[in-house]
């Protein structure tokens, strides 16, 4: 990770995440998604999101190029996960794909120029969250139990459900 990527990550942690929740201790963007930076796809999606904001304040070609590069990496990793038939059975891969979808969908809420011109069509951010919802349902732990109180969801899983919901 070079200096630009570190700046994007720090912007995400210090500026973007606190603006999404008034309660720091339960902020899913900070507590659950930020620690997933070991995953190339999640890290690239986070850096893209932070880079978009950075580019608004500092419109340099180098920042735009980096944002596009990181977006391409996140999109490529998401495609790889969605095309892998074992993703639904592997909890780590399922969590990674849902996190990438959540973060990339947030970009479409802030990038007005990416919005579809046809008002009758469903917005991309909504399509993204619907894909996240389908993937959450496909990998739902609750479907394996007879009694719902037996389900023990991870904090990440709960956060993903809240954000997608």
Buried (B, 14 or more C-beta within 10 A) or exposed (E): EEEBBEBBBEBBBEEBBEEEBEEEEBBBBBBBBBEBBEBBBBBBBBBBBBBBBBBEEEEEEEBBEBBEBBBEBBBEBBEBBBEEEEBBEBBEBBBBBBBBBBBBBBBBBEEEEEBEEEEEEEBBBEBBBBBBBEBBEEBBEEEEEEEEEEEEEEEBBEBBBEBBE
